[in-house]
Amino acid sequence: MWEGLDITEKEKAAVDELKEKLGDLTQRKGFLSLTDKLLSEDHACFRYVRGYNCNVKTAFQKVAATIEWRETFAGDDYETKHPELFANLKRTYVGRALGVITDDGSALDYYDIDYFNPGATNRVDVDDIAHYHFSEIERGLKLQCDWARTNGKDYFPGFITLINAKGVGMQHAAPNAISTIKKLFGPGQDNFPENMKVCYILNTPAFFAACWKLIEPMLSKRTREKVKVLRGDFSTMEDSELPCPRELIPEPIGGKLKIARMRHFTGDKVCPLDGVLGADNMGPKKSVTVRATEEELAHIEGGLVTVRCYCLSGSITLAAKAVKDGEAPIGLLEKSIESSSGLVVIEVAKPPEGCSLEVTITNNSIIRWCNGGVDIVDV
């Protein structure tokens, strides 16, 4: 049963004790769901025993809570009930199971923090974000279970989690960002114990240290010990230093795996192009431009298009134009915006037939940090 697994005699005894203590709970729908995702009853109990240092009492309490969680929050058929929102989160959420697996059965998941704008939580229920987040974890678990069963294994080592921290800024230390992280980290640790093999946080900017001080206390000691924080990415490492073959690592962090371009997370139906003023946009005259074609705007009824801006702190100018190849652009709107936090929604006239809509936001601040994004949306 435990072949190939580094398990102590104390852990084996604790697994047996936990199984006996669970009794009739093992027949609950939530426990059957758990054992299906974690390969077997023994494997599921082992994860909890190791995660809680052989404290059977605590492990029992956590398993019982997970059973309840799986029968309520995680038990919903979220994708079927909310297909449009699920599809949009799938396209825009910062994290995903990559659908690849290593030779030893580890699945990879990837998070790109630059694509998370905390202002989105003003538009999307955090529970919806959590539903999607945990559905991706479940997808990775299924991949590992399929590998184990195909290869006749009783165990799989867990996730290799890769986090690209490029673009982390002051907005990620804002209260709504921290509350979202708590909503994901807490249930993640409680209901998926010992499912992470190792975590690399890459491309960390100087400001990351402040964010990490807020996040680190949310993590258990065992989880913290698995986290490796790097200033750069895997591009400077030798292949022998990597956690898995370079072919399985996404290109943005120094690997060779091509992944679909993520969109900046907003939570609404959006056109395919967007932009964000990030950490490099300190000072005036730095700008970003987005464009939506006539075809992409076709689903918007009426004569107005909604443009949404995020401006964490400072002043920006928003300019909207109707553009057509070979012709001079038509100015639709130019507006200065002062903001101290979050979301600004503005309506712009829909461009004439045959024209695209081009929106530019420019940072006017000289000293203050201005971090913002713009989306052309259908709300």
Secondary structure, DSSP 8 states (H G I E B T S, - for coil): --TT----HHHHHHHHHHHHHHGGGGGSHHHHHHHHHTSSHHHHHHHHHHHTTT-HHHHHHHHHHHHHHHHTTTTS-HHHHSHHHHHHHHHH-SEEEEEEE-TTS-EEEEEEGGGB-GGGGGTS-HHHHHHHHHHHHHHHHHHHHHHHHHTT-S----EEEEEE-TT--GGGGSHHHHHHHHHHHHHHHHHSTT-EEEEEEES--TTHHHHHHHHGGGS-HHHHHTEEE-SS-GGGS-GGGSSS-GGGSBGGGT--B-------B-SSEE-S--EEE-TT--STT-EEEEEE-HHHHTT--SSEEEEEEEESSEEEEEEEEEE-TTS--EEEEEEEEEESSSEEEEEEE---TT-EEEEEEEE--SSS---EEEEEEE-
